[in-house]
């Protein structure tokens, strides 16, 4: 008689399958039956391990943070920690999307639990950085810490790949360069860029106000968590009045994302006319994007996380803009570093873009003076690693 004993690693199989599905389709695009089917068990069987999809997501987040905790445990040499993190980043491309977009779908108390654990990991890495860089200001250690984590898990945002050992070595090189980066002292008069500034009441048209408001809410809460009434209330109008300007919430999402992507492209075009050399043009292109991202963090968040809610034709429009940004940076980087192979160049470009996308959304960094200048320097450090 054939044994039907449950495999000892069934729980781990469920977590790994759910991580890959959430990464590909987003939390709301995945059902428990789909996860069960991926693992090869019945729908009801998955509930022997997890109470529901949010419980599964919580354990997925906590398990991944356990692995990060191991890498940055006290007493670990910084280089050894960076190597462990790089191996994890190369093995688990899904982890970046988990932290970027999925944990906000947890219950509020569970979000607090996960964010506290993330801060604990950051404190561990910060301690290793401080030991390796004695005398560096705490604020700079903080910035380098979050930059290392962002660049290390940037594979989540693209499909470029190399053999696992080469991929881990590349991530290690990128994060080592960040850990050794020298930051210029911020000017005493420098001020942080205002994030997602809203035009004064009565200045913008009703349509512009709706776009600005929806962009902020989509970026902060996610498309599914925001209703038409939420947008109307935040904009100071009755929710149904939105339909005088847009046929649906989906049309409003596309309008917000398309405007943002087009603005980024316009800024990029202007930057490419700056300076006579490819190195100067690359630096100008990077700074144009960091300046935009630090001023419009909710819009950039929506561009990263909410595009999957668009229909295919609109999705391709936004992705085309994103590919053009990465492609232009890659061509400039290859011109500056002609011996660099193309795939490692693309991976570095995505690492630089990811840290620019991520860091303005880290609360502790938002008030940092001249954050755009710092991010430009760190992005160029990754590109030149």
MARKOL-405090 format. One record per residue (C-alpha): residue number from 0; residue in one letter; chain; x, y, z. Coordinates in Angstrom, 3 decimals. Example, Ala and Ser with C-alpha at 12.3 -4.5 7.8 and 13.67 -1.06 7.14 Angstrom:
> nr	rest	kette	east	north	up
> 0	a	A	12.300	-4.500	7.800
> 1	s	A	13.670	-1.060	7.140
This chain:
> nr	rest	kette	east	north	up
> 0	x	A	0.000	0.000	0.000
> 1	x	A	1.394	3.426	-0.983
> 2	x	A	2.171	5.731	1.938
> 3	x	A	0.338	9.092	1.993
> 4	x	A	2.311	10.597	4.866
> 5	x	A	2.528	14.368	4.730
> 6	x	A	6.046	15.587	3.750
> 7	x	A	7.917	17.220	6.596
> 8	x	A	8.650	20.284	4.474
> 9	x	A	5.059	20.853	3.313
> 10	x	A	4.827	24.150	5.180
> 11	x	A	8.045	25.365	3.558
> 12	x	A	6.734	24.270	0.140
> 13	x	A	3.555	26.291	0.683
> 14	x	A	5.508	29.365	1.726
> 15	x	A	7.864	29.160	-1.249
> 16	x	A	5.006	28.638	-3.738
> 17	x	A	2.988	31.507	-2.266
> 18	x	A	6.019	33.815	-2.375
> 19	x	A	6.522	33.147	-6.080
> 20	x	A	2.817	33.595	-6.861
> 21	x	A	2.509	36.821	-4.849
> 22	x	A	5.609	38.117	-6.629
> 23	x	A	4.159	37.313	-10.054
> 24	x	A	0.458	38.129	-9.596
> 25	x	A	0.213	40.256	-6.450
> 26	x	A	-1.592	39.395	-3.214
> 27	x	A	-5.079	40.054	-4.579
> 28	x	A	-4.355	38.088	-7.757
> 29	x	A	-3.669	34.830	-5.913
> 30	x	A	-6.147	32.476	-4.228
> 31	x	A	-5.556	29.803	-1.608
> 32	x	A	-6.754	27.091	-4.003
> 33	x	A	-4.173	28.290	-6.544
> 34	x	A	-1.393	28.034	-3.946
> 35	x	A	-2.579	24.576	-2.921
> 36	x	A	-2.636	23.440	-6.544
> 37	x	A	0.909	24.725	-7.043
> 38	x	A	2.078	22.602	-4.107
> 39	x	A	0.014	19.580	-5.171
> 40	x	A	-2.473	19.437	-2.306
> 41	x	A	-6.199	20.043	-2.008
> 42	x	A	-7.623	23.443	-1.154
> 43	x	A	-8.834	22.427	2.325
> 44	x	A	-5.458	20.809	3.127
> 45	x	A	-3.659	24.154	3.056
> 46	x	A	-5.743	25.313	6.041
> 47	x	A	-4.037	22.678	8.195
> 48	x	A	-0.984	24.927	7.989
> 49	x	A	-2.399	28.462	7.721
> 50	x	A	-5.675	30.069	8.783
> 51	x	A	-5.989	32.024	5.542
> 52	x	A	-4.121	34.025	2.944
> 53	x	A	-3.212	36.886	5.287
> 54	x	A	-1.946	34.438	7.892
> 55	x	A	0.177	32.817	5.186
> 56	x	A	1.508	36.219	4.127
> 57	x	A	2.390	37.070	7.728
> 58	x	A	4.374	33.855	8.193
> 59	x	A	6.054	34.332	4.827
> 60	x	A	7.229	37.798	5.879
> 61	x	A	8.396	36.654	9.312
> 62	x	A	10.216	33.597	7.942
> 63	x	A	12.105	35.734	5.424
> 64	x	A	13.077	38.172	8.172
> 65	x	A	14.374	35.257	10.249
> 66	x	A	16.824	34.524	7.416
> 67	x	A	17.882	38.163	7.306
> 68	x	A	18.393	38.175	11.074
> 69	x	A	20.788	35.245	10.744
> 70	x	A	22.865	37.137	8.180
> 71	x	A	23.316	40.241	10.359
> 72	x	A	23.697	38.624	13.776
> 73	x	A	26.043	40.455	16.176
> 74	x	A	29.727	39.724	15.751
> 75	x	A	29.463	38.805	12.077
> 76	x	A	32.155	40.488	9.951
> 77	x	A	30.485	42.970	7.616
> 78	x	A	31.812	41.322	4.457
> 79	x	A	30.506	37.920	5.572
> 80	x	A	27.087	39.470	6.259
> 81	x	A	27.041	41.098	2.830
> 82	x	A	27.927	37.764	1.199
> 83	x	A	25.113	35.981	3.052
> 84	x	A	22.661	38.716	2.082
> 85	x	A	23.794	38.516	-1.554
> 86	x	A	23.261	34.753	-1.653
> 87	x	A	19.771	35.229	-0.243
> 88	x	A	19.025	38.042	-2.694
> 89	x	A	20.147	35.883	-5.626
> 90	x	A	18.115	32.899	-4.431
> 91	x	A	14.918	34.753	-3.477
> 92	x	A	13.993	37.304	-6.147
> 93	x	A	10.504	37.491	-4.652
> 94	x	A	11.546	39.048	-1.340
> 95	x	A	11.785	42.612	-2.613
> 96	x	A	8.192	42.626	-3.878
> 97	x	A	7.057	41.080	-0.600
> 98	x	A	8.394	44.037	1.378
> 99	x	A	7.700	46.707	-1.262
> 100	x	A	4.039	46.024	-1.833
> 101	x	A	2.534	42.944	-0.164
> 102	x	A	2.904	43.497	3.581
> 103	x	A	0.495	46.454	3.429
> 104	x	A	-2.250	43.863	2.843
> 105	x	A	-1.745	42.489	6.351
> 106	x	A	-3.986	43.471	9.247
> 107	x	A	-2.747	46.708	10.899
> 108	x	A	-1.350	44.949	13.988
> 109	x	A	0.479	42.423	11.831
> 110	x	A	1.921	45.232	9.719
> 111	x	A	3.338	46.749	12.889
> 112	x	A	4.823	43.376	13.857
> 113	x	A	6.520	42.953	10.470
> 114	x	A	7.774	46.536	10.300
> 115	x	A	9.234	46.230	13.798
> 116	x	A	11.041	43.071	12.703
> 117	x	A	12.316	44.871	9.592
> 118	x	A	13.639	47.664	11.802
> 119	x	A	15.335	45.024	13.959
> 120	x	A	17.114	43.631	10.881
> 121	x	A	18.119	47.152	9.889
> 122	x	A	19.486	47.765	13.397
> 123	x	A	21.555	44.591	13.110
> 124	x	A	23.039	45.641	9.777
> 125	x	A	23.509	49.195	11.046
> 126	x	A	25.556	47.875	13.974
> 127	x	A	27.830	45.914	11.609
> 128	x	A	28.264	48.978	9.388
> 129	x	A	29.026	51.194	12.386
> 130	x	A	31.670	48.732	13.592
> 131	x	A	33.270	48.672	10.126
> 132	x	A	32.993	52.461	9.652
> 133	x	A	33.784	53.971	13.088
> 134	x	A	33.264	57.701	13.242
> 135	x	A	30.704	57.803	10.427
> 136	x	A	27.655	59.866	11.498
> 137	x	A	24.628	57.836	12.576
> 138	x	A	22.496	59.423	9.849
> 139	x	A	24.957	58.290	7.186
> 140	x	A	25.102	54.766	8.621
> 141	x	A	21.298	54.719	8.442
> 142	x	A	21.322	55.755	4.796
> 143	x	A	23.969	53.171	3.836
> 144	x	A	22.084	50.453	5.714
> 145	x	A	18.820	50.945	3.815
> 146	x	A	20.710	51.364	0.533
> 147	x	A	22.471	48.019	1.012
> 148	x	A	19.156	46.257	1.680
> 149	x	A	17.436	47.915	-1.281
> 150	x	A	20.200	47.165	-3.787
> 151	x	A	20.605	43.619	-2.478
> 152	x	A	16.968	42.737	-3.165
> 153	x	A	16.597	44.703	-6.392
> 154	x	A	16.328	41.537	-8.522
> 155	x	A	12.642	41.526	-7.679
> 156	x	A	12.066	44.297	-10.230
> 157	x	A	13.409	42.649	-13.388
> 158	x	A	14.109	39.317	-15.091
> 159	x	A	17.801	39.712	-15.930
> 160	x	A	19.764	36.735	-14.665
> 161	x	A	23.154	35.072	-14.448
> 162	x	A	24.346	31.754	-12.977
> 163	x	A	23.564	31.821	-9.219
> 164	x	A	27.172	32.208	-8.083
> 165	x	A	27.790	35.061	-10.552
> 166	x	A	24.543	36.751	-9.544
> 167	x	A	25.418	36.561	-5.837
> 168	x	A	28.930	37.867	-6.574
> 169	x	A	27.489	40.818	-8.495
> 170	x	A	25.090	41.702	-5.673
> 171	x	A	27.946	41.409	-3.196
> 172	x	A	30.047	43.776	-5.292
> 173	x	A	27.215	46.309	-5.486
> 174	x	A	26.480	46.268	-1.758
> 175	x	A	30.163	46.272	-0.774
> 176	x	A	30.654	49.416	-2.850
> 177	x	A	27.687	51.021	-1.076
> 178	x	A	29.012	50.010	2.355
> 179	x	A	32.319	51.716	1.546
> 180	x	A	30.790	54.826	-0.052
> 181	x	A	31.937	58.236	1.134
> 182	x	A	29.069	60.698	1.420
> 183	x	A	29.667	64.399	1.069
> 184	x	A	28.602	66.494	4.082
> 185	x	A	25.177	68.017	3.473
> 186	x	A	25.101	71.794	3.153
> 187	x	A	23.792	73.409	6.302
> 188	x	A	21.148	75.262	4.320
> 189	x	A	19.994	72.257	2.309
> 190	x	A	16.382	71.296	2.819
> 191	x	A	14.578	68.067	2.119
> 192	x	A	12.466	68.080	-1.039
> 193	x	A	8.727	68.347	-0.382
> 194	x	A	7.163	64.966	-1.084
> 195	x	A	3.935	64.774	-3.092
> 196	x	A	3.094	68.434	-2.605
> 197	x	A	-0.567	69.230	-3.276
> 198	x	A	-1.470	72.500	-5.032
> 199	x	A	-3.230	75.055	-2.802
> 200	x	A	-7.013	74.727	-2.671
> 201	x	A	-8.724	76.552	-5.521
> 202	x	A	-5.649	76.644	-7.754
> 203	x	A	-5.821	73.230	-9.423
> 204	x	A	-8.849	72.102	-11.453
> 205	x	A	-11.186	69.486	-9.989
> 206	x	A	-9.757	66.918	-12.391
> 207	x	A	-6.159	67.730	-11.368
> 208	x	A	-7.121	67.527	-7.698
> 209	x	A	-8.625	64.086	-8.229
> 210	x	A	-5.510	62.843	-10.018
> 211	x	A	-3.191	64.220	-7.298
> 212	x	A	-5.345	62.777	-4.515
> 213	x	A	-5.770	59.360	-6.117
> 214	x	A	-2.044	59.136	-6.842
> 215	x	A	-1.215	59.766	-3.198
> 216	x	A	-3.774	57.245	-1.917
> 217	x	A	-2.871	54.545	-4.439
> 218	x	A	0.794	54.919	-3.551
> 219	x	A	0.202	54.836	0.191
> 220	x	A	-2.523	52.173	0.492
> 221	x	A	-2.647	50.273	-2.790
> 222	x	A	-5.267	50.314	-5.535
> 223	x	A	-7.575	47.685	-4.002
> 224	x	A	-7.640	49.385	-0.607
> 225	x	A	-8.802	52.740	-2.016
> 226	x	A	-12.440	53.303	-2.966
> 227	x	A	-14.016	56.016	-5.083
> 228	x	A	-15.509	57.403	-1.869
> 229	x	A	-12.046	57.521	-0.265
> 230	x	A	-10.746	59.570	-3.193
> 231	x	A	-13.740	61.893	-3.101
> 232	x	A	-13.509	62.419	0.658
> 233	x	A	-9.773	63.176	0.483
> 234	x	A	-10.326	65.550	-2.457
> 235	x	A	-13.207	67.285	-0.706
> 236	x	A	-15.931	66.237	-3.144
> 237	x	A	-18.712	63.676	-3.200
> 238	x	A	-17.329	60.330	-4.394
> 239	x	A	-19.801	59.913	-7.278
> 240	x	A	-18.715	63.297	-8.675
> 241	x	A	-15.515	61.543	-9.730
> 242	x	A	-17.503	60.023	-12.606
> 243	x	A	-17.983	63.480	-14.112
> 244	x	A	-14.249	63.388	-14.899
> 245	x	A	-13.329	59.689	-15.145
> 246	x	A	-15.332	56.671	-16.219
> 247	x	A	-13.863	54.438	-13.514
> 248	x	A	-11.291	54.144	-10.762
> 249	x	A	-9.176	52.190	-13.255
> 250	x	A	-9.128	55.101	-15.699
> 251	x	A	-8.003	57.374	-12.884
> 252	x	A	-5.183	54.951	-12.048
> 253	x	A	-3.974	54.942	-15.648
> 254	x	A	-4.146	58.732	-15.856
> 255	x	A	-2.022	59.061	-12.715
> 256	x	A	0.569	56.493	-13.794
> 257	x	A	0.751	57.702	-17.383
> 258	x	A	1.339	61.291	-16.308
> 259	x	A	4.066	60.205	-13.927
> 260	x	A	5.819	57.976	-16.457
> 261	x	A	5.629	60.681	-19.123
> 262	x	A	7.067	63.278	-16.736
> 263	x	A	9.992	60.979	-15.925
> 264	x	A	10.641	60.515	-19.643
> 265	x	A	10.519	64.273	-20.238
> 266	x	A	13.011	64.868	-17.422
> 267	x	A	15.264	62.165	-18.852
> 268	x	A	15.224	63.767	-22.298
> 269	x	A	16.216	67.104	-20.794
> 270	x	A	19.032	65.480	-18.804
> 271	x	A	20.507	63.859	-21.899
> 272	x	A	21.221	67.294	-23.355
> 273	x	A	23.357	68.173	-20.315
> 274	x	A	27.145	67.915	-20.510
> 275	x	A	29.468	66.919	-23.341
> 276	x	A	30.454	63.443	-22.088
> 277	x	A	28.567	60.197	-21.520
> 278	x	A	29.649	60.200	-17.863
> 279	x	A	28.147	63.659	-17.347
> 280	x	A	24.972	62.664	-19.170
> 281	x	A	24.646	59.535	-17.034
> 282	x	A	25.070	61.556	-13.838
> 283	x	A	22.487	64.087	-15.061
> 284	x	A	20.039	61.321	-15.981
> 285	x	A	20.393	59.731	-12.545
> 286	x	A	19.969	63.049	-10.749
> 287	x	A	16.874	63.948	-12.783
> 288	x	A	15.248	60.746	-11.601
> 289	x	A	16.318	61.041	-7.956
> 290	x	A	14.972	64.593	-7.875
> 291	x	A	11.624	63.372	-9.223
> 292	x	A	11.460	60.353	-6.899
> 293	x	A	12.197	62.362	-3.751
> 294	x	A	9.466	64.861	-4.629
> 295	x	A	6.847	62.319	-5.711
> 296	x	A	7.337	59.250	-3.525
> 297	x	A	3.673	58.168	-3.621
> 298	x	A	3.593	58.387	-7.412
> 299	x	A	6.786	56.344	-7.720
> 300	x	A	5.339	53.816	-5.260
> 301	x	A	2.209	53.515	-7.415
> 302	x	A	4.305	53.133	-10.569
> 303	x	A	6.123	50.217	-8.946
> 304	x	A	3.254	48.441	-7.221
> 305	x	A	-0.027	49.259	-8.936
> 306	x	A	0.687	48.761	-12.658
> 307	x	A	-0.516	45.158	-12.437
> 308	x	A	-4.080	46.452	-12.030
> 309	x	A	-4.061	47.993	-15.517
> 310	x	A	-5.509	46.192	-18.575
> 311	x	A	-2.846	44.731	-20.902
> 312	x	A	-2.689	47.600	-23.409
> 313	x	A	-2.335	50.254	-20.695
> 314	x	A	0.129	48.087	-18.777
> 315	x	A	2.358	47.850	-21.842
> 316	x	A	2.270	51.632	-22.234
> 317	x	A	3.601	52.182	-18.710
> 318	x	A	6.131	49.344	-18.978
> 319	x	A	7.434	50.864	-22.211
> 320	x	A	8.303	54.067	-20.349
> 321	x	A	10.013	52.058	-17.599
> 322	x	A	12.011	50.021	-20.119
> 323	x	A	13.095	53.218	-21.868
> 324	x	A	14.453	54.656	-18.610
> 325	x	A	16.433	51.504	-17.799
> 326	x	A	17.548	51.072	-21.406
> 327	x	A	18.879	54.623	-21.664
> 328	x	A	20.828	54.302	-18.416
> 329	x	A	22.251	50.968	-19.619
> 330	x	A	23.425	52.436	-22.930
> 331	x	A	25.100	55.310	-21.113
> 332	x	A	26.734	52.971	-18.587
> 333	x	A	28.094	50.757	-21.371
> 334	x	A	29.464	53.849	-23.118
> 335	x	A	31.196	54.918	-19.890
> 336	x	A	32.409	51.366	-19.140
> 337	x	A	32.908	49.742	-22.566
> 338	x	A	34.349	46.493	-21.176
> 339	x	A	31.311	45.785	-18.987
> 340	x	A	29.076	42.911	-20.219
> 341	x	A	25.510	43.958	-20.973
> 342	x	A	23.610	41.754	-18.500
> 343	x	A	25.687	42.821	-15.459
> 344	x	A	25.236	46.414	-16.657
> 345	x	A	21.458	45.989	-16.719
> 346	x	A	21.444	44.412	-13.260
> 347	x	A	23.436	47.346	-11.882
> 348	x	A	21.037	49.786	-13.542
> 349	x	A	18.039	48.098	-11.940
> 350	x	A	19.831	48.097	-8.596
> 351	x	A	20.404	51.857	-8.879
> 352	x	A	16.804	52.539	-9.932
> 353	x	A	15.452	50.359	-7.117
> 354	x	A	17.336	52.198	-4.379
> 355	x	A	16.104	55.514	-5.775
> 356	x	A	12.543	54.170	-5.740
> 357	x	A	12.792	52.690	-2.249
> 358	x	A	14.668	55.114	-0.052
> 359	x	A	12.400	58.195	-0.252
> 360	x	A	9.699	55.957	1.240
> 361	x	A	11.789	55.114	4.315
> 362	x	A	10.332	57.391	6.979
> 363	x	A	13.631	57.915	8.808
> 364	x	A	15.276	59.242	5.627
> 365	x	A	12.591	61.624	4.333
> 366	x	A	13.823	64.655	6.268
> 367	x	A	17.466	64.105	5.308
> 368	x	A	18.852	67.293	3.740
> 369	x	A	19.716	66.991	0.050
> 370	x	A	18.435	63.407	-0.149
> 371	x	A	18.335	63.592	-3.958
> 372	x	A	22.064	64.388	-4.050
> 373	x	A	22.839	61.498	-1.695
> 374	x	A	20.774	59.055	-3.750
> 375	x	A	22.437	60.232	-6.950
> 376	x	A	25.861	59.524	-5.437
> 377	x	A	24.796	56.095	-4.154
> 378	x	A	23.141	55.133	-7.434
> 379	x	A	26.303	56.061	-9.311
> 380	x	A	28.276	54.019	-6.777
> 381	x	A	26.161	50.964	-7.662
> 382	x	A	26.522	51.626	-11.397
> 383	x	A	30.311	51.888	-11.061
> 384	x	A	30.723	48.932	-8.690
